[in-house]
Amino acid sequence: MFDRKQIMELLFSMQEGMLYLYLYEKDLQKALLEKIDLLYQKGSVRLLKTFQTLCHACGNISKDGYWVSIPRCFTIKRIADMTSLSPRSVSDFSEELIDKKIIKKEAGQFIIHIKDIE
């Protein structure tokens, strides 16, 4: 003899687990598709979107509220790995963004203007 309540709890917990795994798989699929879509973009767009993602994930807003700095651990080499670009390309594209006043670089740290973060 089984207790009906225990069986129902077991079935519901199994359904919750399956639902969690399904939603987790769906999120992973969405992230993968976004990364694939990013690889089809031009290098400067790819770099800017990576900066935007880093700002949302771990950026610090400046005191004046116009700039967001990302941690110094995100060096050109690490950002190049994240964007699938060469370090030279990241350097060149970041210089273009600096000339356009979208980002600035101080002491090896990238600082992004807040109006360019979506």
Secondary structure, DSSP 8 states (H G I E B T S, - for coil): ---HHHHHHHHHHHHHHHHHHHHHHHHHHHHHHHHHHHHTS-HHHHHHHHHHHHHHHH-EE-TTSSEEE--TT--HHHHHHHHT--HHHHHHHHHHHHHTTSEEEETTEEEEEGGG--
